[in-house]
């Protein structure tokens, strides 16, 4: 399953880069089990690694994960009816499991697709993070290995598909300019949050159907 | 990264996820709001990419770092595998630093 393999590679990158930024090996592992949302994990580690406050990291991560609310409204009915199924199923709600469920018309098949995708990605993502974190310990000083470049490159790769949409691209570029312009004057972490002001440039021009809600996991 | 921050982010993320299945019969989200939520994720990610690719947290972060991220970005744009994006970015930056470019 190509998606699951991709998740373990991304997870291994997250583990290695996190350890390279100075975190103990178990920290990316704990994050992946407890948070299980790759984009916000990269985001939180990146903000803290750049000297930002944990509060800014948490806030940015929560705004990033706000997109799971519409996911849940769209696929909430496929999780199952019991409380246990709803609780566990909610934790497995990621871009991929949501997309797989929405691609199935038949409710039973949608439910099977959601759980199969969610469970297999939870396992492969966390195994990948563990392997990456342990391997990252052997790497040493991240600056000499260029791991500080690997981190933004990884996030850029996660972001790129969403930038195809012109309105999103305009907002994101405006936000990036705001973040860069304010970086010399503000404590680390704040410029990234301030980038949300770039959303004033977000104008959906025509009513087009977006087939894919968002590409980040 | 304190453990408390991880637990708060984890709990908050869970509540956001859990709210959907819980509220879906009583509540619909306007398309416009859904689009803005989706766009804000991309805005945050690209802003962090820009800041961590071009600065050290205060000022310009050096040509080696910027070039490495650029090479990684090009690799991603050319649809190279994720691991190739990361290795190319890190190798470019490390190589330039080895050659004395900061």
Interface residues (C-beta under 8 A of the other chain):
Chain A: X6 X9 X10 X12 X13 X17 X23 X27 X30 X31 X34 X35 X36 X37 X39 X40 X43 X44 X45 X46 X47 X48 X49 X50 X51 X54 X55 X57 X58 X60 X61 X62 X63 X64 X65 X66 X67 X68 X69 X70 X71 X72 X73 X74 X75 X76 X77 X79 X86 X87 X89 X90 X91 X93 X143 X144 X145 X146 X147 X148 X149 X150 X151 X152 X153 X154 X155 X156 X157 X158 X159 X160 X162 X163 X167 X168 X171 X172 X173 X175 X176 X177 X178 X179 X180 X183 X184 X188 X191 X192 X193 X195 X196 X198 X199 X202 X204 X210 X213 X214 X216
Chain B: X1 X2 X3 X4 X5 X6 X7 X8 X9 X10 X12 X13 X14 X16 X17 X18 X19 X20 X21 X22 X23 X24 X27 X28 X29 X32 X34 X35 X36 X37 X38 X39 X40 X41 X42 X43 X44 X45 X46 X47 X48 X49 X50 X51 X52 X53 X54 X55 X57 X58 X59 X64 X65 X68 X69 X71 X72 X73 X75 X76 X77 X81 X82 X83 X85 X86 X87 X88 X89 X90 X91 X92 X93 X94 X95 X97
